[in-house]
């Protein structure tokens, strides 16, 4: 009989080393993971902002008045008003679906809520700080915007500006001039009123002086009559 072979050594299993949560190695690993998450989040936010910017630029390019070669502030305000209500057709379709009797559940509820929240936020911005849009009042920027091909390659070259509802009304300088003219008219009217009042007072004084003179003359005549000796 052959010799029995020596039993082989059992294979050593690789032990997973558990890091102490307060160790420097654990802190390093945690920092590396957090950095990767921050970078990924920054890339996602940048891509989202870029997508929103491209969508906004494309909307203004598609919905501008092609007959206009130049724009005023009032024209830009009106264009922003249309931009805020760009979801009206979609909301109308959602309301039609909700109005069907056979539809028991509220479909497209999430989309409707997002649209209404977006419109509310944009309306608040439009009434206060303003909504960013391409600067169509600048002739060179308008020409560059019209040549834009819809990609992100040259989108950053288009100059943007904030447009708010008050831009369509009188500017602060014009309002100041208008207010100054009103104040000047008010002062002139007050001076004329004071002048008329002064003339009336002077007339009353003159009338009083004439009445006093007449009374004095009458008293003098009366005294003369009394002092005349009887014949």
Backbone as CSV, one residue per row, in Angstrom:
resi,resn,N_x,N_y,N_z,CA_x,CA_y,CA_z,C_x,C_y,C_z
1,UNK,0.833,-1.169,0.000,0.000,0.000,0.000,0.879,1.233,0.000
2,UNK,0.413,2.202,-0.787,1.179,3.431,-0.820,1.014,4.226,0.453
3,UNK,1.983,5.067,0.628,1.934,5.924,1.803,0.848,6.969,1.628
4,UNK,0.166,7.190,2.685,-0.871,8.227,2.631,-0.205,9.597,2.542
5,UNK,-0.727,10.354,1.647,-0.150,11.690,1.495,-0.446,12.583,2.686
6,UNK,0.427,13.545,2.845,0.235,14.483,3.942,-0.964,15.373,3.650
7,UNK,-1.747,15.518,4.645,-2.906,16.394,4.402,-2.452,17.817,4.066
8,UNK,-3.071,18.406,3.033,-2.700,19.765,2.614,-3.142,20.812,3.633
9,UNK,-2.413,21.942,3.618,-2.752,23.027,4.534,-4.029,23.731,4.054
10,UNK,-4.905,23.976,4.951,-6.146,24.681,4.544,-5.826,26.085,4.020
11,UNK,-6.528,26.443,2.964,-6.309,27.775,2.369,-6.782,28.855,3.333
12,UNK,-5.922,29.826,3.477,-6.274,30.934,4.359,-7.233,31.891,3.645
13,UNK,-8.319,32.160,4.294,-9.297,33.089,3.726,-8.859,34.524,3.991
14,UNK,-9.116,35.368,2.969,-8.731,36.774,3.104,-9.686,37.468,4.066
15,UNK,-9.134,38.026,5.082,-9.949,38.704,6.072,-10.162,40.165,5.669
16,UNK,-11.404,40.577,5.748,-11.738,41.964,5.452,-11.445,42.808,6.679
17,UNK,-10.605,43.774,6.463,-10.222,44.624,7.583,-11.275,45.706,7.790
18,UNK,-11.822,45.737,8.942,-12.839,46.726,9.273,-12.143,47.974,9.799
19,UNK,-12.493,49.121,9.181,-11.883,50.377,9.582,-12.611,50.946,10.794
20,UNK,-11.856,51.484,11.666,-12.465,52.176,12.803,-13.067,53.491,12.312
21,UNK,-14.306,53.782,12.701,-14.952,54.984,12.165,-14.213,56.281,12.486
22,UNK,-13.406,56.298,13.509,-12.689,57.523,13.884,-11.237,57.525,13.425
23,UNK,-10.871,56.534,12.624,-9.492,56.453,12.166,-9.250,57.400,10.995
24,UNK,-7.975,57.697,10.733,-7.617,58.574,9.622,-7.946,57.935,8.275
25,UNK,-7.799,56.610,8.202,-8.128,55.910,6.962,-9.619,56.030,6.639
26,UNK,-10.456,55.875,7.644,-11.900,56.005,7.436,-12.260,57.432,7.028
27,UNK,-11.626,58.414,7.655,-11.893,59.802,7.297,-11.482,60.095,5.860
28,UNK,-10.348,59.495,5.429,-9.881,59.688,4.057,-10.844,59.074,3.053
29,UNK,-11.288,57.843,3.349,-12.236,57.177,2.454,-13.544,57.968,2.374
30,UNK,-14.032,58.444,3.515,-15.270,59.228,3.539,-15.118,60.524,2.741
31,UNK,-13.979,61.193,2.914,-13.739,62.426,2.168,-13.699,62.199,0.672
32,UNK,-13.090,61.095,0.254,-13.028,60.767,-1.178,-14.425,60.532,-1.743
33,UNK,-15.258,59.798,-1.015,-16.627,59.544,-1.477,-17.443,60.827,-1.569
34,UNK,-17.302,61.693,-0.566,-18.046,62.950,-0.564,-17.601,63.855,-1.716
35,UNK,-16.308,63.842,-2.007,-15.803,64.655,-3.118,-16.378,64.168,-4.443
36,UNK,-16.431,62.852,-4.635,-17.016,62.311,-5.862,-18.496,62.689,-5.988
37,UNK,-19.196,62.651,-4.866,-20.608,63.029,-4.884,-20.798,64.510,-5.232
38,UNK,-19.925,65.366,-4.671,-20.015,66.793,-4.988,-19.741,67.056,-6.460
39,UNK,-18.745,66.383,-6.996,-18.426,66.566,-8.413,-19.575,66.097,-9.295
40,UNK,-20.144,64.948,-8.954,-21.268,64.428,-9.731,-22.477,65.351,-9.655
41,UNK,-22.734,65.877,-8.442,-23.857,66.798,-8.277,-23.635,68.097,-9.047
42,UNK,-22.393,68.581,-9.046,-22.075,69.807,-9.792,-22.253,69.593,-11.290
43,UNK,-21.814,68.438,-11.790,-21.990,68.131,-13.210,-23.478,68.048,-13.572
44,UNK,-24.261,67.447,-12.689,-25.698,67.321,-12.955,-26.380,68.685,-12.971
45,UNK,-26.050,69.531,-11.999,-26.646,70.861,-11.941,-26.232,71.711,-13.142
46,UNK,-24.962,71.612,-13.537,-24.494,72.366,-14.701,-25.216,71.931,-15.973
47,UNK,-25.366,70.622,-16.134,-26.057,70.107,-17.317,-27.521,70.540,-17.330
48,UNK,-28.159,70.555,-16.138,-29.554,70.980,-16.052,-29.698,72.464,-16.395
49,UNK,-28.811,73.287,-15.838,-28.860,74.720,-16.145,-28.633,74.974,-17.639
50,UNK,-27.709,74.231,-18.224,-27.424,74.390,-19.649,-28.642,73.997,-20.485
51,UNK,-29.304,72.928,-20.083,-30.503,72.493,-20.816,-31.616,73.536,-20.715
52,UNK,-31.829,74.078,-19.498,-32.858,75.104,-19.316,-32.543,76.361,-20.113
53,UNK,-31.269,76.735,-20.154,-30.872,77.920,-20.922,-31.124,77.715,-22.409
54,UNK,-30.766,76.547,-22.918,-30.975,76.269,-24.344,-32.465,76.266,-24.683
55,UNK,-33.277,75.687,-23.794,-34.725,75.673,-24.031,-35.291,77.096,-24.039
56,UNK,-34.815,77.927,-23.131,-35.297,79.309,-23.060,-34.893,80.091,-24.309
57,UNK,-33.640,79.975,-24.708,-33.176,80.672,-25.908,-33.951,80.229,-27.143
58,UNK,-34.193,78.924,-27.223,-34.919,78.404,-28.387,-36.358,78.914,-28.412
59,UNK,-36.986,79.023,-27.244,-38.363,79.519,-27.201,-38.429,80.963,-27.680
60,UNK,-37.530,81.805,-27.189,-37.541,83.206,-27.599,-37.214,83.365,-29.085
61,UNK,-36.372,82.501,-29.589,-36.056,82.576,-31.017,-37.235,82.138,-31.867
62,UNK,-37.962,81.121,-31.430,-39.094,80.614,-32.197,-40.322,81.509,-32.085
63,UNK,-40.457,82.249,-30.985,-41.672,83.030,-30.747,-41.472,84.534,-30.902
64,UNK,-40.336,84.958,-31.386,-40.124,86.383,-31.605,-40.921,86.855,-32.823
65,UNK,-41.098,88.169,-32.895,-41.793,88.768,-34.033,-40.790,88.937,-35.175
66,UNK,-40.939,88.128,-36.208,-39.980,88.152,-37.306,-40.022,89.447,-38.107
67,UNK,-41.088,90.216,-37.971,-41.184,91.476,-38.708,-40.401,92.601,-38.036
68,UNK,-39.904,92.364,-36.834,-39.179,93.408,-36.102,-37.683,93.263,-36.332
69,UNK,-37.055,94.391,-36.646,-35.596,94.434,-36.754,-34.953,94.975,-35.486
70,UNK,-35.749,95.579,-34.626,-35.256,96.115,-33.355,-36.366,95.996,-32.323
71,UNK,-35.972,95.985,-31.075,-36.923,95.798,-29.984,-36.756,96.912,-28.956
72,UNK,-37.861,97.254,-28.318,-37.855,98.193,-27.212,-38.059,97.425,-25.911
73,UNK,-37.944,98.137,-24.803,-38.179,97.486,-23.514,-39.611,96.972,-23.407
74,UNK,-40.551,97.756,-23.937,-41.953,97.333,-23.901,-42.163,96.058,-24.706
75,UNK,-41.493,95.947,-25.871,-41.594,94.735,-26.682,-41.061,93.523,-25.922
76,UNK,-39.967,93.713,-25.204,-39.390,92.608,-24.439,-40.292,92.204,-23.279
77,UNK,-40.937,93.185,-22.659,-41.873,92.868,-21.576,-43.036,92.020,-22.100
78,UNK,-43.576,92.405,-23.235,-44.682,91.643,-23.816,-44.242,90.228,-24.187
79,UNK,-43.007,90.091,-24.654,-42.500,88.767,-25.014,-42.335,87.892,-23.774
80,UNK,-41.902,88.482,-22.676,-41.759,87.728,-21.424,-43.126,87.291,-20.907
81,UNK,-44.149,88.135,-21.063,-45.503,87.757,-20.655,-45.959,86.502,-21.392
82,UNK,-45.680,86.439,-22.674,-46.029,85.247,-23.453,-45.207,84.042,-23.002
83,UNK,-43.962,84.286,-22.640,-43.098,83.192,-22.188,-43.623,82.579,-20.895
84,UNK,-44.114,83.404,-19.982,-44.639,82.890,-18.716,-45.859,81.999,-18.952
85,UNK,-46.655,82.322,-19.955,-47.888,81.563,-20.239,-47.683,80.546,-21.375
86,UNK,-46.460,80.072,-21.530,-46.176,79.126,-22.617,-46.789,77.753,-22.358
87,UNK,-47.207,77.491,-21.117,-47.789,76.180,-20.784,-49.318,76.202,-20.805
88,UNK,-49.922,77.289,-21.242,-51.383,77.402,-21.172,-52.079,76.307,-21.989
89,UNK,-51.563,76.013,-23.167,-52.179,74.978,-24.004,-52.099,73.607,-23.342
90,UNK,-50.965,73.323,-22.729,-50.805,72.025,-22.058,-51.729,71.921,-20.848
91,UNK,-51.858,73.002,-20.094,-52.774,72.995,-18.952,-54.217,72.818,-19.406
92,UNK,-54.548,73.405,-20.524,-55.910,73.256,-21.049,-56.202,71.802,-21.414
93,UNK,-55.228,71.141,-22.033,-55.407,69.733,-22.376,-55.552,68.868,-21.115
94,UNK,-54.775,69.173,-20.085,-54.875,68.417,-18.836,-56.251,68.620,-18.200
95,UNK,-56.760,69.841,-18.233,-58.081,70.108,-17.663,-59.177,69.386,-18.445
96,UNK,-59.011,69.274,-19.745,-59.996,68.537,-20.555,-60.007,67.058,-20.154
97,UNK,-58.822,66.503,-19.938,-58.743,65.097,-19.528,-59.377,64.913,-18.153
98,UNK,-59.130,65.874,-17.256,-59.720,65.767,-15.915,-61.238,65.913,-15.948
99,UNK,-61.748,66.622,-16.964,-63.185,66.843,-17.046,-63.966,65.666,-17.589
100,UNK,-63.285,64.687,-18.123,-63.981,63.509,-18.643,-64.561,62.695,-17.490
101,UNK,-65.796,62.288,-17.625,-66.473,61.547,-16.563,-65.876,60.167,-16.362
102,UNK,-65.349,59.606,-17.441,-64.788,58.256,-17.325,-63.446,58.243,-16.606
103,UNK,-62.852,59.448,-16.441,-61.563,59.525,-15.763,-61.792,59.754,-14.267
104,UNK,-61.628,58.719,-13.502,-61.850,58.864,-12.067,-60.600,59.376,-11.359
105,UNK,-59.436,58.925,-11.815,-58.195,59.344,-11.178,-57.687,60.640,-11.817
106,UNK,-56.930,61.366,-11.035,-56.369,62.646,-11.510,-55.052,62.361,-12.229
107,UNK,-55.159,62.203,-13.545,-53.971,61.908,-14.327,-53.134,63.167,-14.545
108,UNK,-51.849,62.960,-14.804,-50.897,64.053,-15.077,-50.856,65.061,-13.926
109,UNK,-51.154,64.601,-12.716,-51.180,65.507,-11.574,-49.795,66.070,-11.287
110,UNK,-48.775,65.235,-11.374,-47.413,65.692,-11.080,-46.967,66.739,-12.085
111,UNK,-47.266,66.507,-13.367,-46.896,67.469,-14.406,-47.630,68.781,-14.214
112,UNK,-48.893,68.727,-13.885,-49.680,69.944,-13.663,-49.140,70.741,-12.478
113,UNK,-48.780,70.062,-11.406,-48.243,70.755,-10.236,-46.920,71.440,-10.562
114,UNK,-46.072,70.763,-11.327,-44.783,71.355,-11.700,-44.998,72.600,-12.550
115,UNK,-45.933,72.524,-13.499,-46.195,73.667,-14.372,-46.709,74.860,-13.574
116,UNK,-47.649,74.613,-12.681,-48.228,75.724,-11.908,-47.192,76.333,-10.957
117,UNK,-46.355,75.520,-10.373,-45.302,76.044,-9.509,-44.304,76.872,-10.320
118,UNK,-43.974,76.411,-11.510,-43.052,77.151,-12.371,-43.639,78.495,-12.772
119,UNK,-44.911,78.512,-13.155,-45.563,79.758,-13.557,-45.639,80.746,-12.388
120,UNK,-45.942,80.238,-11.208,-46.023,81.109,-10.031,-44.663,81.716,-9.699
121,UNK,-43.630,80.898,-9.768,-42.283,81.390,-9.477,-41.843,82.425,-10.509
122,UNK,-42.151,82.187,-11.771,-41.751,83.124,-12.815,-42.542,84.427,-12.735
123,UNK,-43.816,84.349,-12.376,-44.611,85.570,-12.218,-44.083,86.427,-11.071
124,UNK,-43.699,85.790,-9.967,-43.132,86.529,-8.850,-41.818,87.192,-9.242
125,UNK,-40.980,86.476,-9.975,-39.712,87.050,-10.421,-39.951,88.199,-11.404
126,UNK,-40.935,88.043,-12.275,-41.245,89.070,-13.271,-41.726,90.358,-12.613
127,UNK,-42.433,90.230,-11.502,-42.951,91.408,-10.794,-41.922,92.045,-9.866
128,UNK,-40.818,91.352,-9.605,-39.826,91.883,-8.652,-38.462,92.063,-9.325
129,UNK,-37.649,91.031,-9.264,-36.266,91.144,-9.756,-36.167,91.064,-11.268
130,UNK,-37.051,90.308,-11.914,-37.023,90.196,-13.367,-36.719,88.779,-13.831
131,UNK,-36.986,88.526,-15.103,-36.716,87.239,-15.744,-35.634,87.447,-16.796
132,UNK,-34.689,86.532,-16.822,-33.562,86.647,-17.744,-33.973,86.201,-19.139
133,UNK,-33.598,87.002,-20.127,-33.880,86.692,-21.520,-32.804,87.323,-22.395
134,UNK,-32.704,86.934,-23.660,-31.707,87.557,-24.538,-31.968,89.055,-24.677
135,UNK,-30.886,89.831,-24.676,-31.006,91.280,-24.806,-31.267,91.625,-26.266
136,UNK,-32.546,91.776,-26.601,-32.935,92.056,-27.980,-32.875,93.546,-28.298
137,UNK,-32.674,94.390,-27.276,-32.522,95.832,-27.525,-31.150,96.162,-28.096
138,UNK,-30.189,95.273,-27.888,-28.844,95.448,-28.422,-28.813,94.896,-29.842
139,UNK,-28.527,95.754,-30.817,-28.591,95.352,-32.222,-27.573,94.249,-32.532
140,UNK,-26.356,94.384,-32.023,-25.333,93.372,-32.288,-25.690,92.041,-31.636
141,UNK,-26.211,92.117,-30.420,-26.608,90.893,-29.733,-27.799,90.232,-30.426
142,UNK,-28.718,91.043,-30.953,-29.863,90.499,-31.688,-29.398,89.775,-32.947
143,UNK,-28.435,90.361,-33.635,-27.895,89.705,-34.838,-27.215,88.385,-34.492
144,UNK,-26.448,88.388,-33.400,-25.795,87.157,-32.965,-26.815,86.105,-32.550
145,UNK,-27.880,86.540,-31.892,-28.914,85.614,-31.439,-29.644,84.979,-32.612
146,UNK,-29.895,85.760,-33.651,-30.594,85.222,-34.822,-29.730,84.236,-35.595
147,UNK,-28.415,84.357,-35.485,-27.510,83.434,-36.173,-27.214,82.193,-35.331
148,UNK,-27.660,82.181,-34.099,-27.388,81.052,-33.203,-28.018,79.783,-33.758
149,UNK,-27.261,78.661,-33.717,-27.701,77.411,-34.329,-28.458,76.491,-33.373
150,UNK,-28.709,76.939,-32.145,-29.489,76.135,-31.211,-28.675,75.189,-30.362
151,UNK,-27.355,75.189,-30.505,-26.492,74.309,-29.719,-25.855,75.093,-28.570
152,UNK,-25.202,74.345,-27.687,-24.562,74.978,-26.534,-23.184,75.534,-26.855
153,UNK,-22.724,75.367,-28.076,-21.366,75.784,-28.426,-21.195,77.289,-28.322
154,UNK,-22.169,78.047,-28.839,-22.061,79.505,-28.840,-23.148,80.168,-27.993
155,UNK,-23.835,79.385,-27.198,-24.923,79.957,-26.381,-24.385,80.947,-25.350
156,UNK,-23.176,80.693,-24.838,-22.619,81.577,-23.809,-22.231,82.948,-24.359
157,UNK,-22.188,83.087,-25.678,-21.843,84.372,-26.280,-23.036,85.326,-26.346
158,UNK,-24.229,84.799,-26.172,-25.438,85.625,-26.249,-25.618,86.367,-24.928
159,UNK,-25.706,87.682,-25.008,-25.851,88.494,-23.797,-27.283,88.441,-23.311
160,UNK,-27.416,88.208,-22.012,-28.736,88.125,-21.385,-28.967,89.366,-20.534
161,UNK,-30.237,89.642,-20.241,-30.589,90.750,-19.362,-31.880,90.418,-18.618
162,UNK,-32.041,91.042,-17.455,-33.244,90.841,-16.659,-34.331,91.813,-17.123
163,UNK,-35.509,91.274,-17.341,-36.652,92.071,-17.776,-37.756,91.909,-16.748
164,UNK,-38.287,93.025,-16.262,-39.370,92.986,-15.284,-40.532,93.830,-15.754
165,UNK,-41.658,93.662,-15.093,-42.901,94.296,-15.520,-42.792,95.812,-15.533
166,UNK,-42.077,96.394,-14.582,-41.980,97.845,-14.480,-41.174,98.464,-15.616
167,UNK,-40.468,97.665,-16.419,-39.690,98.210,-17.526,-40.570,98.822,-18.606
168,UNK,-41.839,98.435,-18.658,-42.730,98.964,-19.687,-43.335,100.301,-19.299
169,UNK,-43.195,100.713,-18.040,-43.749,101.988,-17.587,-42.691,103.072,-17.688
170,UNK,-42.999,104.263,-17.147,-42.061,105.360,-17.184,-40.825,105.024,-16.373
171,UNK,-39.677,105.471,-16.867,-38.450,105.281,-16.113,-38.440,106.191,-14.905
172,UNK,-37.507,105.950,-13.989,-37.448,106.751,-12.757,-37.173,108.207,-13.070
173,UNK,-36.346,108.472,-14.103,-36.054,109.852,-14.446,-37.298,110.541,-14.998
174,UNK,-38.031,109.827,-15.866,-39.251,110.401,-16.428,-40.291,110.618,-15.345
175,UNK,-40.389,109.681,-14.406,-41.326,109.842,-13.310,-40.953,111.050,-12.478
176,UNK,-39.651,111.254,-12.257,-39.200,112.413,-11.502,-39.540,113.709,-12.204
177,UNK,-39.349,113.732,-13.536,-39.706,114.927,-14.284,-41.200,115.184,-14.220
178,UNK,-41.978,114.122,-14.375,-43.421,114.260,-14.337,-43.877,114.774,-12.971
179,UNK,-43.277,114.241,-11.931,-43.635,114.679,-10.586,-43.208,116.121,-10.370
180,UNK,-42.021,116.501,-10.889,-41.563,117.873,-10.747,-42.472,118.853,-11.450
181,UNK,-42.977,118.469,-12.632,-43.906,119.339,-13.345,-45.200,119.517,-12.565
182,UNK,-45.668,118.430,-11.946,-46.881,118.526,-11.135,-46.659,119.453,-9.946
183,UNK,-45.502,119.338,-9.309,-45.202,120.209,-8.167,-45.126,121.666,-8.597
184,UNK,-44.537,121.910,-9.778,-44.447,123.282,-10.271,-45.828,123.859,-10.542
185,UNK,-46.702,123.062,-11.150,-48.075,123.533,-11.400,-48.793,123.807,-10.087
186,UNK,-48.571,122.945,-9.101,-49.222,123.142,-7.811,-48.737,124.433,-7.153
187,UNK,-47.422,124.695,-7.226,-46.897,125.930,-6.635,-47.433,127.164,-7.358
188,UNK,-47.527,127.077,-8.677,-48.040,128.215,-9.439,-49.498,128.487,-9.086
189,UNK,-50.283,127.411,-8.953,-51.687,127.604,-8.578,-51.823,128.212,-7.184
190,UNK,-50.957,127.768,-6.258,-51.007,128.331,-4.907,-50.631,129.807,-4.909
191,UNK,-49.622,130.161,-5.728,-49.239,131.576,-5.803,-50.366,132.424,-6.398
192,UNK,-51.018,131.874,-7.453,-52.135,132.614,-8.041,-53.270,132.768,-7.037
193,UNK,-53.502,131.701,-6.260,-54.570,131.776,-5.259,-54.238,132.809,-4.194
194,UNK,-52.958,132.800,-3.766,-52.562,133.788,-2.768,-52.651,135.201,-3.331
195,UNK,-52.310,135.336,-4.636,-52.413,136.660,-5.258,-53.847,137.143,-5.313
196,UNK,-54.764,136.221,-5.701,-56.174,136.617,-5.740,-56.675,136.941,-4.343
197,UNK,-56.234,136.165,-3.357,-56.670,136.420,-1.983,-56.161,137.767,-1.502
198,UNK,-54.902,138.093,-1.908,-54.348,139.389,-1.523,-55.102,140.543,-2.154
199,UNK,-55.476,140.369,-3.435,-56.244,141.426,-4.102,-57.588,141.616,-3.433
200,UNK,-58.222,140.462,-3.061,-59.520,140.582,-2.395,-59.379,141.272,-1.041
201,UNK,-58.311,140.965,-0.309,-58.096,141.609,0.989,-57.842,143.097,0.815
202,UNK,-57.052,143.442,-0.204,-56.781,144.859,-0.448,-58.052,145.588,-0.831
203,UNK,-58.895,144.913,-1.635,-60.157,145.533,-2.029,-61.045,145.755,-0.815
204,UNK,-61.037,144.736,0.102,-61.848,144.890,1.306,-61.333,146.025,2.173
205,UNK,-60.004,146.163,2.254,-59.434,147.264,3.047,-59.789,148.609,2.448
206,UNK,-59.714,148.679,1.100,-60.056,149.932,0.432,-61.520,150.281,0.657
207,UNK,-62.365,149.237,0.592,-63.786,149.496,0.813,-64.028,149.982,2.234
208,UNK,-63.331,149.386,3.188,-63.464,149.817,4.579,-62.989,151.248,4.750
209,UNK,-61.873,151.602,4.051,-61.368,152.975,4.146,-62.370,153.961,3.554
210,UNK,-62.984,153.566,2.425,-63.976,154.460,1.819,-65.189,154.628,2.728
211,UNK,-65.612,153.528,3.352,-66.757,153.614,4.261,-66.418,154.504,5.455
212,UNK,-65.197,154.339,5.954,-64.792,155.169,7.091,-64.734,156.651,6.705
213,UNK,-64.236,156.886,5.468,-64.168,158.286,5.015,-65.562,158.887,4.878
214,UNK,-66.495,158.112,4.384,-67.874,158.602,4.228,-68.473,158.893,5.585
215,UNK,-68.233,157.978,6.557,-68.762,158.208,7.903,-68.151,159.457,8.524
216,UNK,-66.847,159.642,8.290,-66.183,160.825,8.849,-66.745,162.103,8.246
217,UNK,-66.987,162.076,6.930,-67.559,163.253,6.269,-68.948,163.539,6.799
218,UNK,-69.726,162.487,7.009,-71.082,162.688,7.506,-71.050,163.289,8.901
219,UNK,-70.108,162.805,9.749,-70.011,163.369,11.089,-69.569,164.835,11.052
220,UNK,-68.655,165.134,10.134,-68.194,166.526,10.020,-69.329,167.431,9.582
221,UNK,-70.103,166.991,8.616,-71.239,167.802,8.155,-72.232,167.991,9.277
222,UNK,-72.433,166.940,10.043,-73.373,167.041,11.150,-72.922,168.051,12.173
223,UNK,-71.600,168.079,12.461,-71.078,169.041,13.414,-71.180,170.458,12.871
224,UNK,-70.935,170.612,11.579,-71.062,171.948,10.981,-72.482,172.462,11.102
225,UNK,-73.422,171.560,10.906,-74.831,171.979,10.992,-75.154,172.384,12.416
226,UNK,-74.645,171.668,13.393,-74.942,171.974,14.784,-74.337,173.279,15.218
227,UNK,-73.132,173.589,14.694,-72.430,174.825,15.096,-72.924,176.058,14.360
228,UNK,-73.766,175.919,13.373,-74.266,177.082,12.637,-75.256,177.833,13.521
229,UNK,-75.038,179.215,13.805,-75.972,179.968,14.664,-77.311,180.114,14.036
230,UNK,-78.286,180.161,14.923,-79.649,180.355,14.390,-79.810,181.792,13.936
231,UNK,-80.485,182.016,12.849,-80.719,183.374,12.344,-81.882,184.006,13.076
